[in-house]
Amino acid sequence: MTTVKSGRILLVGGYGAVGATVAGVLGDWFPGRVVVAGRDAAKALRLGGVRVDVTDPAGFRRTLDDLGDVAAVVMCVEPPDTGIAQVCLGRGVHLVDIGATRRLLDGVAELDGLAAAGGATAVLSVGVAPGLTNLLARRAYEAVGGAERIDLTVLLGAGERHGADAVRWTVEHLAEPATARPLRVELPGYGPRTAYPFPFSDQYTLPRTLGPVRVTTRLCLDSGLLTSTLFALRRAARHPAVRQALTAVFRHIHTGGDGFAVRADARRGDLHAAYALTGRAQSRVTALAAAYATRELLTGSLPVGVHHIEQLPALARLPEALAEHGVALQRIGGPPEG
């Protein structure tokens, strides 16, 4: 079990849309221990931080050597490969990763032995989707005694100003072929919405962490018109020039609000259970989830090795913890809770 009481917290991408909130929250909880890092030296140094480049594991190792007492690294940006994770876990530095790309999460999961040998813990799938979707999925799965099928629905506010990397990630994954049909879903505060299959990593992770269950994650925006337009362009988005144009357009279109909703429906035979969460500012809540996971890592007793968030009982009540930040949890039907 990890028990870390001291050491600095290195926030990679700590000045971005998500990272700045993580830095503020962790700075309040752990005064003087947060170090902001990123590729933009001017921004990092202005915040008293350091420059790091996630494409340069050797340089990252030197940064850890220079800082000397880093207890945990929080990845608020996605690296191109698992090089940074290998550096951290190989030297016993704990890791919290808000990444959402299946290939990268699978690669870090394969470092479980390296982390265990070094006495380090990595927490993956930390955010809204993946993250809160994983936690709701586990609750719904257990509520029906082990689901055969789980449907996850994510509604994002088209009016929220997301970082460039988040917009680029969404457009790039839009180009992937659909693996299921759209679904009409009732979302608290938004009514019935049509959501379309989207390759969030949670649907690939959960069958391994929960058991043999068919999982599909679907996406919609709070604007029905933008949702239908976005997914009508799915086939065209396979062309690089179209993806580049869509990324530029969606970075400047803010039609809608900043609210979000996620819902998990689990079914086993005639049994059905569902949970939903609503809140505002998905980027802010992603940051809060990362901050809470980091606090648990530094002050609690999480098991060594690599774990997705739904595998850690200490973080199972994260939805309730986020209530003070305006996140509302709702149970929709299902058997009585025991």
Phi, psi and chi 1 to 4 in degrees:
 res  aa     phi    psi   chi1   chi2   chi3   chi4
   1 MET       -  143.2  -53.4  -68.6  -79.1      -
   2 THR   -86.5  135.8   63.0      -      -      -
   3 THR  -138.7   96.5  -54.8      -      -      -
   4 VAL  -112.7  119.7 -179.0      -      -      -
   5 LYS  -109.2  -15.5  -57.6  -57.9 -179.4 -174.8
   6 SER  -143.3  179.0   61.7      -      -      -
   7 GLY   103.8  154.3      -      -      -      -
   8 ARG   -84.3  162.0  -72.4 -165.7  -89.1 -171.2
   9 ILE  -115.9  116.2  -52.4  161.9      -      -
  10 LEU   -96.0  117.8 -174.6   65.3      -      -
  11 LEU  -101.0  106.7  -60.4 -173.2      -      -
  12 VAL   -85.4  119.2 -178.6      -      -      -
  13 GLY    82.8   30.7      -      -      -      -
  14 GLY   -75.9    2.5      -      -      -      -
  15 TYR  -115.6    6.7   47.3   70.4      -      -
  16 GLY   -85.8 -170.3      -      -      -      -
  17 ALA   -58.5  -40.9      -      -      -      -
  18 VAL   -89.8  -45.7  172.5      -      -      -
  19 GLY   -59.2  -36.1      -      -      -      -
  20 ALA   -63.7  -37.4      -      -      -      -
  21 THR   -70.3  -41.6  -60.6      -      -      -
  22 VAL   -57.8  -43.9  179.5      -      -      -
  23 ALA   -62.1  -41.8      -      -      -      -
  24 GLY   -65.9  -44.2      -      -      -      -
  25 VAL   -68.5  -48.7  174.8      -      -      -
  26 LEU   -66.8  -31.0  -70.7  179.0      -      -
  27 GLY   -63.7  -34.9      -      -      -      -
  28 ASP   -70.9  -39.1  -71.2  -20.1      -      -
  29 TRP   -77.7  -35.0  -70.7  -16.9      -      -
  30 PHE  -128.7   72.2  -57.7   99.9      -      -
  31 PRO   -56.6  133.0  -23.1   34.1      -      -
  32 GLY    79.3    1.6      -      -      -      -
  33 ARG  -109.0   -8.2  -67.3  173.2   59.3  180.0
  34 VAL   -92.4  129.9  174.2      -      -      -
  35 VAL  -120.8  118.6  179.4      -      -      -
  36 VAL   -82.2  137.5  170.1      -      -      -
  37 ALA  -139.5  154.3      -      -      -      -
  38 GLY   178.1  174.0      -      -      -      -
  39 ARG   -74.2  -27.4 -170.7  164.7   54.9 -177.0
  40 ASP   -81.8   99.9 -171.0  -38.9      -      -
  41 ALA   -60.1  -39.3      -      -      -      -
  42 ALA   -62.7  -45.3      -      -      -      -
  43 LYS   -65.5  -43.8  -70.8 -178.1  178.8  179.2
  44 ALA   -64.7  -46.1      -      -      -      -
  45 LEU   -67.5  -32.7  -66.8  172.9      -      -
  46 ARG   -62.8  -26.7 -169.7  159.2   55.5 -116.9
  47 LEU   -98.0   12.2  -64.1  169.3      -      -
  48 GLY    77.1   20.5      -      -      -      -
  49 GLY  -103.5 -154.8      -      -      -      -
  50 VAL  -135.4  159.2  -63.8      -      -      -
  51 ARG   -88.5  131.6 -176.8 -173.2 -175.6  -82.2
  52 VAL  -138.1  151.6  -61.9      -      -      -
  53 ASP  -123.7  116.6 -174.8  -15.9      -      -
  54 VAL   -70.6   -8.3  -64.4      -      -      -
  55 THR   -89.4    2.3   67.7      -      -      -
  56 ASP  -128.4   80.2 -179.7   14.5      -      -
  57 PRO   -58.7  -36.3  -25.2   35.3      -      -
  58 ALA   -63.8  -43.3      -      -      -      -
  59 GLY   -65.3  -35.9      -      -      -      -
  60 PHE   -65.0  -39.1 -170.3   82.2      -      -
  61 ARG   -62.0  -40.5 -176.6 -179.4  -69.2  108.1
  62 ARG   -65.2  -36.5  -70.2 -167.5  -65.1  -87.9
  63 THR   -62.5  -43.5  -62.7      -      -      -
  64 LEU   -61.3  -39.1  -67.1 -178.1      -      -
  65 ASP   -62.5  -43.0  -72.4  -22.1      -      -
  66 ASP   -66.7  -40.1  -69.1  -18.6      -      -
  67 LEU   -72.8  -38.5  -67.9  173.5      -      -
  68 GLY    84.0  -38.4      -      -      -      -
  69 ASP  -128.9   43.0   61.9  -16.0      -      -
  70 VAL   -80.0  121.1  174.8      -      -      -
  71 ALA   -90.8  -34.4      -      -      -      -
  72 ALA  -148.4  147.6      -      -      -      -
  73 VAL  -117.1  130.3  169.1      -      -      -
  74 VAL  -109.7  117.3 -176.8      -      -      -
  75 MET   -90.8  107.4  -66.5  -65.5  -65.7      -
  76 CYS  -100.0    3.4  -60.2      -      -      -
  77 VAL  -133.0  159.8  -64.9      -      -      -
  78 GLU   -95.7  126.0  -80.0 -159.9  -23.6      -
  79 PRO   -79.7  170.0   31.1  -34.5      -      -
  80 PRO   -77.3  -19.0   28.0  -35.3      -      -
  81 ASP  -155.3 -166.7   51.9   37.8      -      -
  82 THR   -92.8   12.1   62.3      -      -      -
  83 GLY   -57.1  -44.5      -      -      -      -
  84 ILE   -66.1  -41.6  -60.7  -60.5      -      -
  85 ALA   -61.1  -40.1      -      -      -      -
  86 GLN   -63.3  -41.2  -68.9 -178.3   51.3      -
  87 VAL   -61.9  -47.5  170.4      -      -      -
  88 CYS   -63.2  -56.4  -67.5      -      -      -
  89 LEU   -68.2  -32.1  -58.9  178.3      -      -
  90 GLY   -67.2  -24.7      -      -      -      -
  91 ARG  -106.5   15.0   11.3 -179.9  -16.1  140.1
  92 GLY    78.4   19.4      -      -      -      -
  93 VAL   -93.7  128.7  174.7      -      -      -
  94 HIS   -73.3  157.9  -52.6  -60.9      -      -
  95 LEU  -138.1  132.5  179.4   68.6      -      -
  96 VAL  -120.4  126.3  173.5      -      -      -
  97 ASP  -126.0  118.3 -168.0  -14.3      -      -
  98 ILE   -89.7    8.5   70.2  165.8      -      -
  99 GLY   -58.6  155.1      -      -      -      -
 100 ALA  -130.2    8.8      -      -      -      -
 101 THR   -91.7  124.2  -61.2      -      -      -
 102 ARG   -54.5  -46.4  175.6 -170.9 -179.6 -174.1
 103 ARG   -57.9  -43.3  170.0 -176.6   59.9   84.6
 104 LEU   -71.9  -41.3  -65.1  172.5      -      -
 105 LEU   -64.0  -40.6  -68.0  174.3      -      -
 106 ASP   -62.9  -38.6  -73.7  -10.2      -      -
 107 GLY   -65.6  -41.8      -      -      -      -
 108 VAL   -68.4  -36.4  177.6      -      -      -
 109 ALA   -59.3  -30.5      -      -      -      -
 110 GLU   -72.6   -8.0  -67.6  175.5   -0.7      -
 111 LEU   -92.1   14.7  -57.6  176.8      -      -
 112 ASP   -55.5  -44.3  179.5   70.3      -      -
 113 GLY   -63.7  -40.4      -      -      -      -
 114 LEU   -62.7  -43.4  177.3   67.3      -      -
 115 ALA   -63.9  -45.9      -      -      -      -
 116 ALA   -61.6  -41.0      -      -      -      -
 117 ALA   -64.4  -32.8      -      -      -      -
 118 GLY   -91.1   -0.3      -      -      -      -
 119 GLY    72.5   26.0      -      -      -      -
 120 ALA  -107.9  157.5      -      -      -      -
 121 THR  -122.3  136.9  -62.5      -      -      -
 122 ALA  -119.4  131.6      -      -      -      -
 123 VAL  -111.4  119.2 -174.9      -      -      -
 124 LEU  -111.1  169.9  -51.8 -178.1      -      -
 125 SER    57.8   58.3  -59.8      -      -      -
 126 VAL  -115.3  112.9  178.7      -      -      -
 127 GLY   158.6 -145.9      -      -      -      -
 128 VAL   -92.3  -55.1  171.7      -      -      -
 129 ALA  -145.1  102.9      -      -      -      -
 130 PRO   -78.3  163.6   32.0  -37.6      -      -
 131 GLY   136.7  -93.6      -      -      -      -
 132 LEU   -62.8  -33.3  -64.9  178.7      -      -
 133 THR   -61.7  -39.8   51.9      -      -      -
 134 ASN   -62.6  -43.3  -61.2   54.2      -      -
 135 LEU   -67.3  -41.2  -64.9  175.6      -      -
 136 LEU   -66.0  -39.2  -64.7 -169.6      -      -
 137 ALA   -60.5  -41.4      -      -      -      -
 138 ARG   -64.5  -41.5 -175.8  173.3 -167.3   98.5
 139 ARG   -62.3  -46.8  -69.5 -167.8 -172.0 -161.9
 140 ALA   -65.6  -39.1      -      -      -      -
 141 TYR   -58.7  -47.4  177.6   89.9      -      -
 142 GLU   -72.1  -29.4  -66.9  174.6  -13.8      -
 143 ALA   -64.6  -28.2      -      -      -      -
 144 VAL  -102.7   11.1  -62.4      -      -      -
 145 GLY    74.1   29.5      -      -      -      -
 146 GLY   103.7  102.4      -      -      -      -
 147 ALA   -81.3  153.9      -      -      -      -
 148 GLU   -91.8  -26.4  -60.4  163.3  -20.6      -
 149 ARG  -147.7  139.5  172.9 -179.3  142.9 -157.6
 150 ILE  -129.9  129.3  -63.9  175.9      -      -
 151 ASP  -111.9  122.3  -69.3  -65.5      -      -
 152 LEU  -107.7  135.2  -60.6  173.5      -      -
 153 THR  -125.8  132.2  -53.5      -      -      -
 154 VAL  -122.7  122.2  179.3      -      -      -
 155 LEU  -112.1  126.3  178.5  146.8      -      -
 156 LEU  -114.9  147.0  -61.4  179.2      -      -
 157 GLY   -77.3  120.9      -      -      -      -
 158 ALA   -69.5  -14.4      -      -      -      -
 159 GLY   -89.2   -7.8      -      -      -      -
 160 GLU   -74.7  140.7 -178.4  174.2   -7.4      -
 161 ARG   -89.7  100.4  -65.1 -178.9 -180.0  -87.5
 162 HIS   -87.8  157.3  -62.4  -79.2      -      -
 163 GLY   -67.9  161.1      -      -      -      -
 164 ALA   -58.9  -40.1      -      -      -      -
 165 ASP   -64.6  -38.4  -71.9  -16.4      -      -
 166 ALA   -66.4  -42.1      -      -      -      -
 167 VAL   -65.1  -44.3  174.6      -      -      -
 168 ARG   -62.0  -41.7 -171.6  179.9  -54.3  110.8
 169 TRP   -61.2  -43.8 -175.9   93.0      -      -
 170 THR   -63.9  -46.0  -58.1      -      -      -
 171 VAL   -65.9  -40.8  171.9      -      -      -
 172 GLU   -62.1  -40.4  -73.4  178.6   -6.3      -
 173 HIS   -79.9  -17.8  -74.4   78.6      -      -
 174 LEU   -60.1  -31.1  175.0   69.0      -      -
 175 ALA   -71.6  -14.2      -      -      -      -
 176 GLU   -71.3  139.8  -63.6 -172.8   21.6      -
 177 PRO   -60.9  144.6  -21.5   33.0      -      -
 178 ALA   -69.6  142.1      -      -      -      -
 179 THR  -110.7    0.0   56.6      -      -      -
 180 ALA  -154.4  178.4      -      -      -      -
 181 ARG   -91.2  157.1  -65.3  179.8  178.6 -180.0
 182 PRO   -61.5  159.2  -20.5   32.1      -      -
 183 LEU  -138.7  138.3 -170.2   66.3      -      -
 184 ARG   -88.2  122.0 -165.4   74.6  169.9  164.7
 185 VAL  -131.5  139.5 -177.0      -      -      -
 186 GLU   -88.1  121.1 -177.3   80.3   22.3      -
 187 LEU  -116.6  126.9  -66.9  166.7      -      -
 188 PRO   -53.0  127.5  -24.1   33.8      -      -
 189 GLY    85.9  -11.1      -      -      -      -
 190 TYR  -124.5  -14.8  -63.5   92.4      -      -
 191 GLY    77.8 -165.5      -      -      -      -
 192 PRO   -71.7  132.2   24.0  -31.8      -      -
 193 ARG  -133.7  148.2  -63.4  -60.9  179.0  107.5
 194 THR   -92.3  121.3  -60.5      -      -      -
 195 ALA  -114.8  144.7      -      -      -      -
 196 TYR  -113.5  144.4  -64.7   79.4      -      -
 197 PRO   -55.5  135.6  -23.5   33.2      -      -
 198 PHE  -145.1  138.9 -164.7   82.5      -      -
 199 PRO   -79.6   51.1   30.8  -36.5      -      -
 200 PHE   -60.9  147.7  -71.6  108.7      -      -
 201 SER   -69.7  -22.7   61.2      -      -      -
 202 ASP   -57.0  -35.5   43.4   20.9      -      -
 203 GLN   -69.3  -19.0   62.5 -161.4  -54.7      -
 204 TYR   -94.9  -29.4  -53.5  108.0      -      -
 205 THR   -75.9  -44.7  -61.8      -      -      -
 206 LEU   -59.5  -37.9  -69.7  164.1      -      -
 207 PRO   -62.1  -21.1  -27.3   37.3      -      -
 208 ARG   -88.3  -34.6  -64.6 -162.9  -63.7  -91.4
 209 THR   -89.4  -27.0   60.0      -      -      -
 210 LEU   -97.7  -40.6  -63.4 -177.3      -      -
 211 GLY   140.0 -178.0      -      -      -      -
 212 PRO   -68.0   96.9   25.1  -32.7      -      -
 213 VAL  -142.5  141.7   54.9      -      -      -
 214 ARG   -87.0  120.8 -172.0  169.7   79.4 -104.4
 215 VAL  -122.1  133.3 -175.5      -      -      -
 216 THR  -130.6  130.5  -57.5      -      -      -
 217 THR  -108.0  135.0  -52.7      -      -      -
 218 ARG  -124.5  154.7  -64.9  174.4  174.1   86.6
 219 LEU  -127.8  142.4  171.9   67.3      -      -
 220 CYS  -146.7  165.9   62.2      -      -      -
 221 LEU  -107.7  163.7  -56.0  176.3      -      -
 222 ASP   -69.1  -17.1   60.7   -9.7      -      -
 223 SER   -95.1  115.4  165.7      -      -      -
 224 GLY   -62.5  -37.3      -      -      -      -
 225 LEU   -64.1  -45.2  176.7   60.2      -      -
 226 LEU   -66.5  -35.3  -81.5 -179.8      -      -
 227 THR   -61.3  -51.2  -60.6      -      -      -
 228 SER   -64.6  -37.0   57.3      -      -      -
 229 THR   -65.9  -45.1  -59.6      -      -      -
 230 LEU   -57.9  -49.1  179.2   66.9      -      -
 231 PHE   -81.0  -17.1  -75.0   96.5      -      -
 232 ALA   -67.3  -23.0      -      -      -      -
 233 LEU   -93.4    8.8  -65.7  169.2      -      -
 234 ARG   -57.2  -48.7 -180.0  164.2 -127.3  162.2
 235 ARG   -65.9  -42.3 -175.5 -179.8  -63.8  -85.4
 236 ALA   -63.6  -29.8      -      -      -      -
 237 ALA   -68.3   -5.8      -      -      -      -
 238 ARG   -71.7  -14.3  -63.7  174.0 -171.8  173.2
 239 HIS   -92.3  129.0  -60.5  -78.0      -      -
 240 PRO   -54.1  -40.2  -26.3   34.7      -      -
 241 ALA   -64.8  -36.4      -      -      -      -
 242 VAL   -68.8  -42.0  175.0      -      -      -
 243 ARG   -61.4  -40.8  -69.9 -160.2  -59.3  -86.4
 244 GLN   -63.2  -42.3 -175.4  175.3    4.6      -
 245 ALA   -66.7  -42.6      -      -      -      -
 246 LEU   -63.9  -38.9  -76.3  174.7      -      -
 247 THR   -61.0  -43.6  -60.5      -      -      -
 248 ALA   -65.0  -41.6      -      -      -      -
 249 VAL   -65.5  -48.6  168.4      -      -      -
 250 PHE   -72.5  -16.8  -81.7  100.5      -      -
 251 ARG   -72.7  -19.5  -78.3 -162.1   66.2 -169.0
 252 HIS  -115.6   -1.8  -65.3   92.0      -      -
 253 ILE   -99.0  123.7  -71.1 -179.0      -      -
 254 HIS  -132.6   56.0  -55.4  -68.9      -      -
 255 THR   -92.7  110.5  -58.1      -      -      -
 256 GLY   133.2 -168.1      -      -      -      -
 257 GLY  -104.4 -168.6      -      -      -      -
 258 ASP  -112.8   14.4   67.4  -11.2      -      -
 259 GLY   -79.2  160.7      -      -      -      -
 260 PHE  -143.1  162.1   72.8   88.2      -      -
 261 ALA  -147.9  143.3      -      -      -      -
 262 VAL  -130.9  146.5  -63.8      -      -      -
 263 ARG  -141.3  140.9  173.3  169.1  170.0  157.8
 264 ALA  -123.9  122.5      -      -      -      -
 265 ASP  -113.6  125.0  -71.7   79.4      -      -
 266 ALA  -116.3  139.5      -      -      -      -
 267 ARG  -134.2  136.6  -68.0  175.4  171.4   83.1
 268 ARG  -140.1  107.8  179.9  170.5   67.2   86.7
 269 GLY    60.5 -125.5      -      -      -      -
 270 ASP   -86.9   -4.3  -66.3  -27.2      -      -
 271 LEU   -83.4  140.6  -64.9  176.6      -      -
 272 HIS  -145.5  133.8  169.7 -123.6      -      -
 273 ALA  -139.7  145.3      -      -      -      -
 274 ALA  -143.5  147.2      -      -      -      -
 275 TYR  -131.3  146.5  -70.4   86.1      -      -
 276 ALA  -136.8  150.5      -      -      -      -
 277 LEU  -129.0  139.4  -86.8  174.7      -      -
 278 THR  -129.4  152.5   56.7      -      -      -
 279 GLY  -171.5 -170.5      -      -      -      -
 280 ARG  -126.1  146.6  -64.7 -176.0   60.3 -171.8
 281 ALA    64.1   82.8      -      -      -      -
 282 GLN   -57.8  -38.2  173.5  -98.8  -27.4      -
 283 SER   -63.3  -40.3  -64.6      -      -      -
 284 ARG   -64.8  -42.1  177.3 -178.2   64.6   92.4
 285 VAL   -70.9  -35.1  175.0      -      -      -
 286 THR   -57.8  -44.3  -70.5      -      -      -
 287 ALA   -63.8  -41.1      -      -      -      -
 288 LEU   -63.6  -41.2  -70.7  167.3      -      -
 289 ALA   -60.8  -41.9      -      -      -      -
 290 ALA   -65.0  -39.6      -      -      -      -
 291 ALA   -65.1  -44.8      -      -      -      -
 292 TYR   -63.6  -40.6  -85.7   85.9      -      -
 293 ALA   -63.6  -39.2      -      -      -      -
 294 THR   -67.1  -40.9  -55.9      -      -      -
 295 ARG   -61.9  -42.4 -177.0  172.4   68.5  173.3
 296 GLU   -63.9  -37.8 -174.7   61.9   37.6      -
 297 LEU   -64.3  -37.7 -178.3   61.1      -      -
 298 LEU   -87.2  -24.5  -67.5  173.3      -      -
 299 THR  -116.3  -14.1   62.7      -      -      -
 300 GLY  -100.1 -151.9      -      -      -      -
 301 SER  -138.4   73.6  -63.6      -      -      -
 302 LEU   -82.5  149.3  -62.5 -177.4      -      -
 303 PRO   -70.0  147.2   24.6  -33.8      -      -
 304 VAL   -68.6  163.0  -62.4      -      -      -
 305 GLY   106.0 -174.7      -      -      -      -
 306 VAL  -104.7  128.3  179.8      -      -      -
 307 HIS  -138.8  137.2  -48.7  -83.4      -      -
 308 HIS   -77.4  155.1  -69.0  -85.6      -      -
 309 ILE   -56.9  -35.6 -164.4  168.5      -      -
 310 GLU   -72.4   -8.2   73.0  -85.2   10.7      -
 311 GLN   -90.0   -1.7  -64.7  176.8  -69.5      -
 312 LEU  -113.2  102.4  -63.5  168.0      -      -
 313 PRO   -55.4  -29.3  -26.6   35.9      -      -
 314 ALA   -64.4  -19.3      -      -      -      -
 315 LEU  -108.1    7.2  -67.6  172.1      -      -
 316 ALA   -63.8  -28.5      -      -      -      -
 317 ARG   -94.9   16.7  -54.4  -68.8  -68.1  178.5
 318 LEU   -56.1  -40.5  178.5   58.8      -      -
 319 PRO   -56.9  -39.7  -29.3   38.1      -      -
 320 GLU   -68.1  -38.3  -76.0   82.5   -2.4      -
 321 ALA   -63.7  -29.7      -      -      -      -
 322 LEU   -80.6   -3.4  -67.2  174.5      -      -
 323 ALA   -58.7  -36.6      -      -      -      -
 324 GLU   -68.2  -10.3   65.9  177.1  -73.4      -
 325 HIS  -106.2   17.1  -56.5  -76.5      -      -
 326 GLY    87.4   12.4      -      -      -      -
 327 VAL   -93.6  126.0  176.0      -      -      -
 328 ALA  -111.3  129.5      -      -      -      -
 329 LEU  -102.0  138.0  172.7   66.2      -      -
 330 GLN  -138.3  131.7 -178.9  176.7  -21.1      -
 331 ARG   -93.9  133.9 -179.3 -176.7  168.6   96.3
 332 ILE  -121.4  100.1  -53.3  169.7      -      -
 333 GLY    68.2 -169.0      -      -      -      -
 334 GLY    97.1  170.5      -      -      -      -
 335 PRO   -63.1  155.2  -18.2   30.4      -      -
 336 PRO   -57.6  143.6  -21.3   32.7      -      -
 337 GLU   -76.7  134.5  -68.9 -174.7  -62.0      -
 338 GLY   -90.2      -      -      -      -      -
